């Protein structure tokens, strides 16, 4: 997990990224257990995004045209 820290080394935020074979982002997991998941079409265009809270419940999503 990547972390951002203050000058006193306390953690501000932590993130873990996952990418596909074409280097498109698939998900970003945050240190607070919330996450963002991404969907891409065959041309590598972003066509969807889903945000989930720390309980895994969807809090926001959108889908675009492929």
C-alpha positions as CSV (number, residue, x, y, z in Angstrom):
1,X,0.0,0.0,0.0
2,X,1.2,3.5,-0.9
3,X,1.0,5.9,2.0
4,X,1.2,9.7,2.3
5,X,2.6,11.0,5.6
6,X,2.9,14.2,7.5
7,X,6.3,15.5,8.5
8,X,5.9,13.7,11.9
9,X,5.5,10.5,9.8
10,X,1.9,10.0,10.8
11,X,-0.2,8.6,8.0
12,X,-2.5,10.9,6.1
13,X,-3.8,8.4,3.6
14,X,-3.1,5.0,2.2
15,X,-3.9,3.6,-1.3
16,X,-3.5,0.4,-3.2
17,X,-3.8,0.4,-7.0
18,X,-4.7,-2.4,-9.3
19,X,-4.2,-2.2,-13.1
20,X,-5.0,-4.4,-16.0
21,X,-2.6,-5.7,-18.7
22,X,-3.0,-2.4,-20.7
23,X,-2.2,-0.4,-17.5
24,X,-5.8,0.9,-17.1
25,X,-6.7,1.4,-13.5
26,X,-9.1,-1.4,-12.2
27,X,-9.4,-0.3,-8.6
28,X,-8.1,2.0,-5.9
29,X,-8.4,0.6,-2.4
30,X,-8.1,3.3,0.4
31,X,-6.7,2.8,3.8
32,X,-10.2,3.4,5.3
33,X,-11.4,0.3,3.4
34,X,-13.4,2.3,0.9
35,X,-12.7,1.7,-2.8
36,X,-13.2,2.8,-6.4
37,X,-13.6,0.3,-9.2
38,X,-13.2,1.1,-12.9
39,X,-14.5,-0.5,-16.1
40,X,-13.0,-0.1,-19.5
41,X,-14.1,-1.2,-23.0
42,X,-12.0,-3.0,-25.5
43,X,-10.6,0.3,-26.7
44,X,-9.4,1.1,-23.2
45,X,-12.0,3.9,-22.7
46,X,-13.3,4.4,-19.2
47,X,-17.0,3.3,-19.4
48,X,-17.9,2.9,-15.7
49,X,-16.9,3.8,-12.2
50,X,-18.3,2.5,-8.8
51,X,-17.5,3.9,-5.4
52,X,-18.0,1.7,-2.3
53,X,-17.8,2.6,1.3
54,X,-15.8,0.8,4.0
55,X,-18.7,-1.7,4.4
56,X,-18.6,-2.6,0.7
57,X,-21.9,-0.8,0.0
58,X,-22.2,1.1,-3.3
59,X,-22.4,4.9,-2.6
60,X,-21.9,6.2,-6.2
61,X,-21.7,4.8,-9.7
62,X,-21.9,5.9,-13.3
63,X,-21.8,4.1,-16.7
64,X,-21.0,5.7,-20.0
65,X,-21.5,4.7,-23.6
66,X,-19.2,2.1,-24.9
